[in-house]
Amino acid sequence: MHQSKFKSIFALFVVCCLSTVWQTSSEALPPWKHLKGGVDQRPTRDKLKLKFPLEPTRYPSDPIESDFDIESLKRLLGEDYVPEYIALTREEVLEKKANDTLSHEEDFMRKMLVKSMPEEIKNLDFKMPGMKRYLGPKASKKLQLWLWQVSHCSVSQKWKNLGVRYWPHFINVGRCSKKATCSFPSGMKCRVSSTRKVGVLRWHCLERFAQRNETNCTWLKFEYPVITECKCACL
């Protein structure tokens, strides 16, 4: 009987120890903690996530029509005013979407015609497994084009409405291709590889809850990131 009781106590002790170790490790360590230090192993994304703090829909001090002198605002932005990535009205957003007539496949075919194949694909050696022979030039070219088409990652339009307190109101932040995979074998996805900064103005008032004509306000400049290039990468 004493032996049976001892076994029960010992089993309970082991369970408690294992539970404590599991709980400590799962709470204290993020899933990438065991990887080498100094390198952020978390996956990159197919879009940028820049969130503004929540604000009321309207303030008494919000800008009025006379505050939107377009030429003056352009001068404030200077070289950071990039028409390619901005729109001033919803109608302009719709117009730019309509003008973007090339589909992803058509865009890929256009790049094929101007011979912009990536060097890493162009320089591939197609040596046949277990043999000293290489694939012929025609077969190699077809395989290169197929690999290029599979791994090609385009940037599509994604417009964001910043609201009345920002100018320009609309920014094309971009988004990477949503295709299921960009690799063979499958498993890799299109991820952000290059961005640039676009100038944006933010309306700022000393007393935001005061009436527009009862407080001092001005436009403050800051930089907003947009996607310019995507590439095939690990998840």
N, C-alpha and C positions, 0 to 999 in steps of 0.2 A: 504493500500500500504506500509506504514511504517512497519507494522507487517510482511508482506511478505519479505521485504528487510532485516529486522532483522533476520528472519529465515534463509535466504540465507547466510548471513554473519556468523551466528552461526554455520551452517553446514560446511562451508568452514574452520572455525577455528578448529572444531573437527577433520576434515580430516587431516589438517596440523599437529595437535598434534599427532594423531595416526601414521602418516607417519614418524614423527621425532623419536618417541619411537621405532618403528619397525626397522628403519634404524640404530639407535644407538645400540640397543640390538644385531642385527644381525652382525654388524661390530666389536663390542667390545668383544663379548663373544663367545668362541669356543663352539661347541655342548656339550662338557662334563663339562663346567664351573660350572653348577649347582650341580654337584656331590661333594661328600666330598673331602676336601682338603687333600693333602698328599698322595693320591693314584692316580696313572696314570690309568685312566679308558679307555684309547684308546686300541683297540684290538691288540693282538699280531699277528704275521704273520706266514705264513707257510714256509717262507724262510728268510734268512738274506740278508740285503741290505747294502753292503759295497762298496762304489763307490770311485774310484781313480780319481784324477783330470785329465782332458784331456791333452795329451802330443803329440808331433809330433811322427810319425811312426818311424823315425830314427833320431839319433843324431850322429855326428862324433865321439863322445866319447863312444858310445855303446860298451858293452863287446865283446871281440873276443874269438875265440876258446880256447886260452891259459888261459883265465880268468875263464873257467869252469872246473877247476880241481875238480872232484866230491868228492874225499876223503877229500880234504881241505875244501870244502863247507860243507860237512857233519860234520866235526869237528867244524866248526863255529856255526852250529845249535845245536850241542850237543844233549841233551835229547829231544829237541823240533823238531828233525827230526823224523817224524812219517810216515813211508812208507805206512801205511794203507790209508792215506788221500792225498797222492801226487803221481804225475807221472812226469817223466822227458821228455817223448816224446809223440807224438800223438799215436804212435803205442802202447805204454804202456797203454794209456787211453782206447783204443779200446780193448786191452787184458783184462783189469780189468772189463770193461763192459761185455765182453763175459763170464768171469768167474763168474759174478754175476747171476748165473742161476736160483736161487730161485725166483719165483714170490712172490708177496705179500701174496697170499693165501697159497702157499707152506711154506713160512716163518712162517705164523700163525700156520699152522698144525704142523710144527716142534716144535714150542714153546708149543703147546698143549701136545705133546708127552713127553716133559721134565717137564711138570706140573709147568709152570711158570705163572699160572693164578694170576692176581693182587688180592691183599688181599681184596680190596674194593668190588670186585665181589664175591670172594670166601666166604666172611662173610655175604652176603645178606640173610635176612630172607624172605621167600616167604609165608607170611601168607595170606590166602584167604580173600578178602574183606567181612566184616560183619560176619565173622566166626572165631572161635577159632582154626580151623584146619590149618595145614600147608600143602603145596604141598609135595607129596612123594619124596623120594630121587632121583628117576630116572627123574621125571618131573623137580625137582629143578636143577639137573645136566644139563639137556638139556637147560633149560632157562639160566643158568649161561654161558654155552658155547656159546649160541646165543648172549647174551649181550656182551660177550668178543669179539666175532667176529665182531660185529657191531662197538664197541668202539675202536678196535685195530687200532693204528696209526703207520705205519712203516716209516722208513727213506729211501728214494731212492737216487740213485747216481745223482749228478748234478756237472759236471766238469766245472771249470772256467779256461780259458787261461789268465794268468797274463801278458804274453808278455816277450820280450827278456831281459828286465831290472830286471826281478825277477827270483829267483831260490829257489825251483823248479818252473818250468814254469806252471804246471797244478796242481790245488787244487780241491779236491772233497768236495765242500762246503755243499752238501746234500740238500734235499728238503722233506718236509712232504707229506704224501699221499694226493692225489688230489680227493679222493672219495667225492661224493656229501654231505654226512653227516656221522657223527660217533656217533650219539645219537638216542634214541627213547623216545619220538617223535623227529623228525628231527629238525635241527636248529644249532647244534654244528659242529665245524670243527676241523680238525687236525692242531695243532699249535706247534711251537717250544717250547720245555720244558727244553732242556738241550743242552749246547754247550761246546766245548773245544777249546783251542788255539793250532794252528799248526805253527811251526817256518818257516819263509820265509825270504830270503835275498833280499835286494834291492840294485841295483848298483847305486853308487853315485860318481859324479865327481865334482871337484872344478870348472872346466870350462866345462860345458856340450857341448858347441858349438866348443870347441877345438878338434883337432885330438886326437885319443886315446893315441898316444905316446908323446903328448905334454902337458898332464895334469895328475894330481894325482887322482886316482880313488880307491874305495874300496867297499866291500860288507858290508851293514849295516843290522842288524837283527831286525825284528819286528814280532809281533804275528798276525796271521790271524784266525778269528773265523770260526768254522765249526759246523754243526748240528750233534749231536749224538743221540738225542732222541726227539720224538714228542708225544703229548698226546691230547686227545679230550678235547676241551675247548670252551667256549662261543665266539661268534663272536665279 
